[in-house]
Amino acid sequence: MAISEYNTSAALNLLLGAIPVGPGMEREKVNNAIQQIMADLAALRNSDGTTNVGFLQSGTDAQSDNLQTLLRRGVPVMPEQFYMTADAGDMAPAINRAIKAAGNWASVDEARYVLLTDWYATASAIEKVSYVPLIGIGPARCGLIPTISSGYALTDLNTAGYSMTEATMAEFGIDGSNMTGTAGGILVDNEQQVYFDRINIVNVDTGDALRIIGASYNVNIERSAFRNNKRHL
């Protein structure tokens, strides 16, 4: 629509930013308004740009929100979002950062589970946290490829304050082909209400594929596979 087609009444003019557009507009004012729009759009590309996008659920007494808060409550965290150059190819630190971010119960905006979407080379242990599900996209499509020589690829590390209690681990695999020494797959030590579903642990020719010790109880293992391991349990 040409500028000449806009109503000459200032109250009915289209606004560009805070500038009304109508007949006889000065070029500078139009340019300034366009620059402001471009700046506003650029702000949406920033890492916190979604805080500038509002959201209101339909229904009586719905509370206003922003898109960042909404997505953090419903979208999982992924290791790729926490990888740092200093990790030097070891994805374990990134996975641990993702787990801790999802387990940050002090913040209502944090996501509640970690999603694995690839095979991750790990040179150190994954430190599981209570109540945080670790979910993959299928045991044939994602999981851990550890290169450790001792300890476990996935552990609760009770002495460090981490735990598997009330946690679900599902739909990923652990391939021990690159493990050496006495390294094992998963350690469950003195835990309760632990759930494994479609976890495939294969080629662990060193330590235990899955070790359950201490006062652990109600450890649920469903639809999981253990193949080519020195000791399955």
C-alpha positions, 0 to 999 in steps of 0.5 A, a space after each residue: 500500500 502506498 503512503 498516499 493511501 493511508 488516512 490523513 488522520 494521525 489517529 488512524 495512521 499505521 505506526 512504524 515503531 512510535 512514528 505514524 506513517 501518512 501523507 507528507 511524512 519526512 523521509 528521515 522519520 520513516 528511515 528512523 522507524 525502519 531502523 528501529 524495526 530492524 533493531 527490534 528484529 535483530 534483538 530476537 536473534 540474540 540468545 535471550 531473544 525469546 524473552 521478548 516474545 510473549 505467550 498467553 495460554 487460552 482459558 480463564 485466569 491464564 497467566 502471561 508468560 514469555 517464549 523462553 520460559 515456556 520452552 525451558 519448561 517443556 523442551 529437553 536440554 541436550 549435550 550439544 548445548 553444553 559442549 565447550 572447546 576445552 572438552 577436547 572431544 570428550 562429551 562426558 562433561 557436556 552431558 554432565 552439565 546438561 544433567 545438572 542444568 535439568 536437575 536445577 530444581 531451584 529454578 522453575 524455568 529449567 527443563 526436566 530431562 536430558 535428550 541424547 540424539 547421537 553416539 557420544 564419545 566419552 573419556 570420563 564418567 557420566 554422573 547421574 542426578 536424581 529425578 532427571 530422566 536420561 532419554 535417547 531416541 533409540 538404543 540403535 541410534 544413540 548412546 555412549 562410546 566410552 574410552 575409559 579404563 576404570 570405573 563406570 561409563 554411567 555412575 551415581 557417584 554417591 560420594 560426590 552427591 549425585 544419584 540415580 534414585 527416582 530416575 529413568 534411563 531409556 532408549 540409548 545404548 552403551 558400546 564398550 568396544 573402546 573400553 579397557 582395563 576394568 571399566 564397566 558400563 553402569 553402576 547402581 550403588 545404594 539406590 532406589 526406584 531406578 528405571 531402565 527401559 530399552 537400554 542396550 549394553 554391548 561389547 563390555 569385555 572388561 568389567 561388569 556391563 551393569 553392576 547393582 550393589 549396596 542397599 539398592 532396591 526396586 531397580 526395574 529393567 525392562 526391554 533391555 539387551 546385554 550382548 557380547 559382555 564379559 559379565 552382564 551383571 
